[in-house]
Amino acid sequence: MVMTQIKNTVRQVYLGMDLTTGFTTAALSLPATVINVVLTAILVSFLYFPLKKAMSSVF
């Protein structure tokens, strides 16, 4: 989360925003990052074993 915030802040500053505005803009994108992480963890936990079983029967 911290690295994502830093990366997004640096990107916004690079694109021409001042530091305060860039930090705020980056902070507003953090909820989307959290949602993506949670959904990915849920999907992987549900899909891993069925896909592993299916792939072991194929190969």
C-alpha positions in Angstrom: 0.0 0.0 0.0 2.8 2.4 0.9 4.7 1.6 -2.3 1.5 2.1 -4.4 0.9 5.5 -2.7 4.5 6.6 -3.3 4.4 5.4 -7.0 1.2 7.1 -7.7 2.3 10.3 -6.0 5.6 10.4 -8.0 3.6 9.7 -11.2 1.2 12.6 -10.5 4.1 15.0 -9.7 5.9 13.8 -12.9 2.8 14.6 -14.9 2.8 18.2 -13.5 0.9 18.3 -10.3 2.3 19.8 -7.2 3.1 17.5 -4.3 0.0 18.1 -2.2 -2.4 17.6 -5.1 -0.4 14.6 -6.4 -0.5 13.0 -2.9 -4.3 13.6 -2.6 -5.0 12.2 -6.1 -2.9 9.2 -5.3 -4.7 8.6 -2.0 -8.0 8.7 -3.8 -7.0 5.8 -6.0 -6.1 3.6 -3.0 -9.6 2.2 -2.4 -9.5 0.8 -6.0 -6.2 -0.9 -5.2 -7.6 -2.4 -2.0 -10.6 -3.7 -3.8 -8.4 -5.3 -6.5 -6.2 -7.0 -3.9 -9.2 -8.4 -1.9 -11.0 -9.7 -5.0 -7.8 -11.3 -6.4 -7.2 -13.1 -3.1 -10.8 -14.4 -3.1 -10.8 -15.5 -6.7 -7.4 -17.2 -6.4 -8.5 -19.1 -3.2 -11.6 -20.4 -4.9 -10.1 -21.2 -8.3 -6.7 -22.6 -7.4 -7.6 -26.2 -6.4 -10.2 -26.9 -9.1 -7.8 -25.6 -11.7 -4.9 -27.6 -10.2 -7.0 -30.7 -10.4 -8.1 -30.1 -13.9 -4.6 -29.3 -15.1 -3.2 -32.4 -13.4 -5.6 -34.6 -15.3 -4.7 -33.0 -18.6 -0.9 -33.2 -18.2 
